[in-house]
């Protein structure tokens, strides 16, 4: 018998002063049985950072041809493709061919550093790719916020991120490993 995903609900109040984006979002996240709270919360952070009415979760870990999050325009063209973790370099290059912008949010210190060193040269040639890295303290502080029902206030300003549930909070600045001219935090 297959183990089912665990469902999490998140109510987000987002104040992104860098993009002048202020909105509330109610999300349902399905955490795959092999997914950790840390990875799920990094996915949620990626949503917060790129929040948009059309941004949605893909099949993620269940499908190689879909990202963790994506935004499509009205014609179905992929405007934004977001992967969390350490995706395969070939799949990332393929995503860069399919989407206007691709963002990778990596986390995990030594593993992420090794992945970037191994893939920097090939991925560096992708003009529409942005690679961000979260320090272990950042991803762990996000994991500490994980609850089945979450109400989070999220503030982004000058590249800094604050996420709180009123009791616990995470404050950090993602490190940009690779950016392109049109990318904004």
N, C-alpha and C positions, 0 to 999 in steps of 0.2 A: 504494500500500500504506500503510495507516494505521500510525502509530508507536504502539507499545504503551506502557502505563504502566510505570514502573520501580518495583519492589517493594522496600520497606524493612521491616525487622523491628526492633521496639523492645521491650526488656524494661525495664519501669519499676518502680522501688521508690518508692512515694509515701508521704510522711509529711506530711499536711496537718493541722498543729496547730490551725489556725483552725476546721476542721470536725471535728476528732477522727476523721479518716479515714486509716487506715494499711493499705495493700494493695500487692500486686504485680499487674501487668498485663502480659500478653504481647500485643503488637499487630502487625498487618500493615498497613502503609500503602501505598497505591498512589499514586505521584506522577505526576499527569497530565503528558504531554510539555510542556505550556505552563506548568506550575507550577514555581516556583523552590524551591530548598532552603529559602529564608527562609519562604515561605508554608507549605510542608509542616511546618516546625518550629513555626510559629505555630499550625497546626492541632493538632500534638502538645501544645504548651503548653496550648491550650484544653482538651484532654482531661485533662491533669494537673490543671488548675485546677478542673474540674468532675467529676473521676473518680467513677465509680459503676459497679457491676456491669452496669447496663442501658444505659450510655452507649455509643454506637457511631457509626461514621463513615457519613455519607450519601454519595450520589453526588457531592455538592459541585459542582465546576465543570462536571460533565456534565449537570446537571439544575437548572433554575430552581426547581422545586417541592420540592426537598429541600435541607436545610442541609448544612453541612460535618460537623456532629455533631448527634446528637439522642438523647434518652432518651424512651422510650415506656413507659406503664404496661401492666399486663397486659391491659387492654381495647383497647390500640392508641392511646389518646389521647396526644398529644404533651405531655410534661411540660416538656421543655427543648429549645429550638432554638438552635443556635449557628452563626453565620456568621463567617467570617474574611475580613478585607479591608474593602472599601468597597461593601457591597451597595446595590442600587437601593432607594430610599426606598419605592416602592410595594410591592416584594416584602417589605420589612421590615414594613410595616404589615399586609400580608396574613399574614405569619408570626405577628404579634402576635395576630391573630384566631384562629389555629389552635392556638397553644401556650400553656401556662400561663405560661412564662417564655421570653423571647428575649434572647440575649446576642450582641452584636457585639464582636469583637476586631479593632480596626483597627490598622494599623501603617504606617509610612512617613510621615515628618514633614510636609512641606508638603502633599502630596497628601491625607493623612488630615485635616490641619487644615482644608483647603479643603472636603473632603467634609462634615465636621462642621458648619462654618459654613453651608453650603448647606442642610443637612438638619436642623439643630438644632430649629427651630421646629416642624416637622411631626412629627419623631420624639419630641420632648419631650412630646407629648401622649399617648404610649403608656405606660400605667401599668406594664405588665409587661415593659418593655424596659430592658436594661442595656447601656451602651456603654463599652467599655474601650479604651484606646489604649496601644500599646507604643512607647516611644521607639526611634528608629532603632538606637541602640547595643544595645538589648535584643533586637530581632528579628535583628540581625546576629550577636550573640553566640549566639543560638539556632541560626542557620544554620551557624555554625562547628562545631556539635556533630553535624551531619548525617553519618551513615554508613549504609551498606547494612545493617549489623547493629549496633544500638546497645544498650548497657546503661547506663541512666541512673538516677541517684539524684536524687529530686526532693523538695525540702522547701519547704513554704509555712508562714510564720509571720508574724503581724502585718502581713499584706498584702505581705510580701517574698517573693520567689521565688528559690530556688537550684536550679539544675539542673547536674549534673556527670556526666561520663563517667569520672572518675578522673584525667583529664589536663587537659582543658579544662573551663571552667565558665561559666555565665551567672548573673548575680545582678542582679535588677532589681525594680522595683515598678511594676505596671501603673497607669496613671492612669485613674481613673474619671471619664468625661465625663458619664455619666448613670446614676443608680442608682434603684432603688425600694426601698421599706421592707423587703421580704422578701429582698433580695439579700445574700448573704454571699460574700466573697472566699474 
